[in-house]
Amino acid sequence: MAGFAEFQATLQTSLSTLSARERRMVTVAAVALGVFLLFVVTFTFGSKAESIRKRTAQKIVQLEEVQTVAGGYGQARAAQEAMERQLAASNVRLISYLEEKAQKTGLELPTINPRADVALEGTKIVESAVEVTLTDVKLNRLVEFLTLVEAGPGIVKVRYMRLEPRVPNETITAWLTISTYHLKN
């Protein structure tokens, strides 16, 4: 406090020795310095506040993206768990299943060749497949058979189909690969 009192006394002494014109010039310079300092402080605080607002807006956008991704992850996870439950419950004996569906549609399955079970890469899922050949079958019976096959219990899919029409007798010869899936034990 004593240092400030000394500075004030020195300042008053110096100002009292100045002429009126010099005092006005010093006052104008002091006011200009004060306005300049006020501008610098206001500008600095304003730019700092704007910087904080921009960072806050960016973080809000990032949080919204995280919420979107989290929601999508939750849906994907629920779908995966539902599929795993369906696979765990899938106990389809493919050959007897196909024979049953063929009998319902009035078809005969002359050739059913089972393939070896294959584990799908990077998963706990095993694919069991058979190759079926249907000769001289009507198109509507084939469509009915395939609809019944894929609508059944578990996951059964027609993975490959090659058709060869027999125009003279209005039939089709079909080569099919039908697969079912289950979880590894």
Secondary structure as a PSIPRED ss2 file (coil, helix, strand):
# PSIPRED VFORMAT (PSIPRED V4.0)

   1 M C   1.000  0.000  0.000
   2 A H   0.000  1.000  0.000
   3 G H   0.000  1.000  0.000
   4 F H   0.000  1.000  0.000
   5 A H   0.000  1.000  0.000
   6 E H   0.000  1.000  0.000
   7 F H   0.000  1.000  0.000
   8 Q H   0.000  1.000  0.000
   9 A H   0.000  1.000  0.000
  10 T H   0.000  1.000  0.000
  11 L H   0.000  1.000  0.000
  12 Q H   0.000  1.000  0.000
  13 T H   0.000  1.000  0.000
  14 S H   0.000  1.000  0.000
  15 L H   0.000  1.000  0.000
  16 S H   0.000  1.000  0.000
  17 T C   1.000  0.000  0.000
  18 L C   1.000  0.000  0.000
  19 S C   1.000  0.000  0.000
  20 A H   0.000  1.000  0.000
  21 R H   0.000  1.000  0.000
  22 E H   0.000  1.000  0.000
  23 R H   0.000  1.000  0.000
  24 R H   0.000  1.000  0.000
  25 M H   0.000  1.000  0.000
  26 V H   0.000  1.000  0.000
  27 T H   0.000  1.000  0.000
  28 V H   0.000  1.000  0.000
  29 A H   0.000  1.000  0.000
  30 A H   0.000  1.000  0.000
  31 V H   0.000  1.000  0.000
  32 A H   0.000  1.000  0.000
  33 L H   0.000  1.000  0.000
  34 G H   0.000  1.000  0.000
  35 V H   0.000  1.000  0.000
  36 F H   0.000  1.000  0.000
  37 L H   0.000  1.000  0.000
  38 L H   0.000  1.000  0.000
  39 F H   0.000  1.000  0.000
  40 V H   0.000  1.000  0.000
  41 V H   0.000  1.000  0.000
  42 T H   0.000  1.000  0.000
  43 F H   0.000  1.000  0.000
  44 T H   0.000  1.000  0.000
  45 F H   0.000  1.000  0.000
  46 G H   0.000  1.000  0.000
  47 S H   0.000  1.000  0.000
  48 K H   0.000  1.000  0.000
  49 A H   0.000  1.000  0.000
  50 E H   0.000  1.000  0.000
  51 S H   0.000  1.000  0.000
  52 I H   0.000  1.000  0.000
  53 R H   0.000  1.000  0.000
  54 K H   0.000  1.000  0.000
  55 R H   0.000  1.000  0.000
  56 T H   0.000  1.000  0.000
  57 A H   0.000  1.000  0.000
  58 Q H   0.000  1.000  0.000
  59 K H   0.000  1.000  0.000
  60 I H   0.000  1.000  0.000
  61 V H   0.000  1.000  0.000
  62 Q H   0.000  1.000  0.000
  63 L H   0.000  1.000  0.000
  64 E H   0.000  1.000  0.000
  65 E H   0.000  1.000  0.000
  66 V H   0.000  1.000  0.000
  67 Q H   0.000  1.000  0.000
  68 T H   0.000  1.000  0.000
  69 V H   0.000  1.000  0.000
  70 A H   0.000  1.000  0.000
  71 G H   0.000  1.000  0.000
  72 G H   0.000  1.000  0.000
  73 Y H   0.000  1.000  0.000
  74 G H   0.000  1.000  0.000
  75 Q H   0.000  1.000  0.000
  76 A H   0.000  1.000  0.000
  77 R H   0.000  1.000  0.000
  78 A H   0.000  1.000  0.000
  79 A H   0.000  1.000  0.000
  80 Q H   0.000  1.000  0.000
  81 E H   0.000  1.000  0.000
  82 A H   0.000  1.000  0.000
  83 M H   0.000  1.000  0.000
  84 E H   0.000  1.000  0.000
  85 R H   0.000  1.000  0.000
  86 Q H   0.000  1.000  0.000
  87 L H   0.000  1.000  0.000
  88 A H   0.000  1.000  0.000
  89 A H   0.000  1.000  0.000
  90 S C   1.000  0.000  0.000
  91 N C   1.000  0.000  0.000
  92 V C   1.000  0.000  0.000
  93 R C   1.000  0.000  0.000
  94 L H   0.000  1.000  0.000
  95 I H   0.000  1.000  0.000
  96 S H   0.000  1.000  0.000
  97 Y H   0.000  1.000  0.000
  98 L H   0.000  1.000  0.000
  99 E H   0.000  1.000  0.000
 100 E H   0.000  1.000  0.000
 101 K H   0.000  1.000  0.000
 102 A H   0.000  1.000  0.000
 103 Q H   0.000  1.000  0.000
 104 K H   0.000  1.000  0.000
 105 T H   0.000  1.000  0.000
 106 G C   1.000  0.000  0.000
 107 L C   1.000  0.000  0.000
 108 E C   1.000  0.000  0.000
 109 L C   1.000  0.000  0.000
 110 P C   1.000  0.000  0.000
 111 T E   0.000  0.000  1.000
 112 I E   0.000  0.000  1.000
 113 N E   0.000  0.000  1.000
 114 P E   0.000  0.000  1.000
 115 R C   1.000  0.000  0.000
 116 A C   1.000  0.000  0.000
 117 D C   1.000  0.000  0.000
 118 V E   0.000  0.000  1.000
 119 A E   0.000  0.000  1.000
 120 L C   1.000  0.000  0.000
 121 E C   1.000  0.000  0.000
 122 G C   1.000  0.000  0.000
 123 T C   1.000  0.000  0.000
 124 K C   1.000  0.000  0.000
 125 I E   0.000  0.000  1.000
 126 V E   0.000  0.000  1.000
 127 E E   0.000  0.000  1.000
 128 S E   0.000  0.000  1.000
 129 A E   0.000  0.000  1.000
 130 V E   0.000  0.000  1.000
 131 E E   0.000  0.000  1.000
 132 V E   0.000  0.000  1.000
 133 T E   0.000  0.000  1.000
 134 L E   0.000  0.000  1.000
 135 T E   0.000  0.000  1.000
 136 D E   0.000  0.000  1.000
 137 V E   0.000  0.000  1.000
 138 K C   1.000  0.000  0.000
 139 L H   0.000  1.000  0.000
 140 N H   0.000  1.000  0.000
 141 R H   0.000  1.000  0.000
 142 L H   0.000  1.000  0.000
 143 V H   0.000  1.000  0.000
 144 E H   0.000  1.000  0.000
 145 F H   0.000  1.000  0.000
 146 L H   0.000  1.000  0.000
 147 T H   0.000  1.000  0.000
 148 L H   0.000  1.000  0.000
 149 V H   0.000  1.000  0.000
 150 E H   0.000  1.000  0.000
 151 A H   0.000  1.000  0.000
 152 G C   1.000  0.000  0.000
 153 P C   1.000  0.000  0.000
 154 G C   1.000  0.000  0.000
 155 I C   1.000  0.000  0.000
 156 V E   0.000  0.000  1.000
 157 K E   0.000  0.000  1.000
 158 V E   0.000  0.000  1.000
 159 R E   0.000  0.000  1.000
 160 Y E   0.000  0.000  1.000
 161 M E   0.000  0.000  1.000
 162 R E   0.000  0.000  1.000
 163 L E   0.000  0.000  1.000
 164 E E   0.000  0.000  1.000
 165 P E   0.000  0.000  1.000
 166 R E   0.000  0.000  1.000
 167 V C   1.000  0.000  0.000
 168 P C   1.000  0.000  0.000
 169 N C   1.000  0.000  0.000
 170 E C   1.000  0.000  0.000
 171 T E   0.000  0.000  1.000
 172 I E   0.000  0.000  1.000
 173 T E   0.000  0.000  1.000
 174 A E   0.000  0.000  1.000
 175 W E   0.000  0.000  1.000
 176 L E   0.000  0.000  1.000
 177 T E   0.000  0.000  1.000
 178 I E   0.000  0.000  1.000
 179 S E   0.000  0.000  1.000
 180 T E   0.000  0.000  1.000
 181 Y E   0.000  0.000  1.000
 182 H E   0.000  0.000  1.000
 183 L E   0.000  0.000  1.000
 184 K C   1.000  0.000  0.000
 185 N C   1.000  0.000  0.000
